[in-house]
């Protein structure tokens, strides 16, 4: 359960998401999948990461059918190289990554960052 301060931060983040590029780990199910769907509905460009690529493919299809924009990359968050690949994919496809969403120890963290092609 989010505190009122956390809820306000999430709502503030969500309100300005249209056109932003967001990388989401753990996107193949649960909160990660639900977050991807919500952000796609709000107009974000998504780079989805998880180990279960079959589930990611279905999610990307679902988002595309609804008019959204998403790609997927097989990502194991325990492997630094996979995370680098995820961010590189965001930069190659969309030119930048505005923030990442990661699921860690049952808490959701939104991290605002700017990564761009150099």
ChimeraX attribute file (.defattr): number of C-alpha atoms within 10 A of each C-alpha:
attribute: neighborCount
match mode: 1-to-1
recipient: residues
	/A:1	6
	/A:2	10
	/A:3	8
	/A:4	9
	/A:5	9
	/A:6	11
	/A:7	12
	/A:8	12
	/A:9	12
	/A:10	15
	/A:11	11
	/A:12	11
	/A:13	12
	/A:14	15
	/A:15	10
	/A:16	12
	/A:17	19
	/A:18	14
	/A:19	14
	/A:20	17
	/A:21	27
	/A:22	29
	/A:23	29
	/A:24	25
	/A:25	27
	/A:26	24
	/A:27	29
	/A:28	24
	/A:29	15
	/A:30	9
	/A:31	16
	/A:32	21
	/A:33	19
	/A:34	13
	/A:35	17
	/A:36	29
	/A:37	21
	/A:38	14
	/A:39	21
	/A:40	24
	/A:41	16
	/A:42	17
	/A:43	19
	/A:44	23
	/A:45	25
	/A:46	28
	/A:47	27
	/A:48	31
	/A:49	28
	/A:50	23
	/A:51	16
	/A:52	16
	/A:53	17
	/A:54	11
	/A:55	16
	/A:56	24
	/A:57	17
	/A:58	12
	/A:59	22
	/A:60	22
	/A:61	16
	/A:62	14
	/A:63	20
	/A:64	14
	/A:65	10
	/A:66	12
	/A:67	12
	/A:68	19
	/A:69	20
	/A:70	26
	/A:71	22
	/A:72	24
	/A:73	23
	/A:74	18
	/A:75	24
	/A:76	17
	/A:77	17
	/A:78	8
	/A:79	9
	/A:80	11
	/A:81	11
	/A:82	17
	/A:83	19
	/A:84	12
	/A:85	15
	/A:86	26
	/A:87	23
	/A:88	18
	/A:89	20
	/A:90	28
	/A:91	19
	/A:92	13
	/A:93	16
	/A:94	20
	/A:95	15
	/A:96	21
	/A:97	27
	/A:98	20
	/A:99	19
	/A:100	20
	/A:101	20
	/A:102	21
	/A:103	16
	/A:104	11
	/A:105	6
	/A:106	8
	/A:107	11
	/A:108	15
	/A:109	12
	/A:110	17
	/A:111	13
	/A:112	13
	/A:113	12
	/A:114	11
	/A:115	16
	/A:116	15
	/A:117	12
	/A:118	6
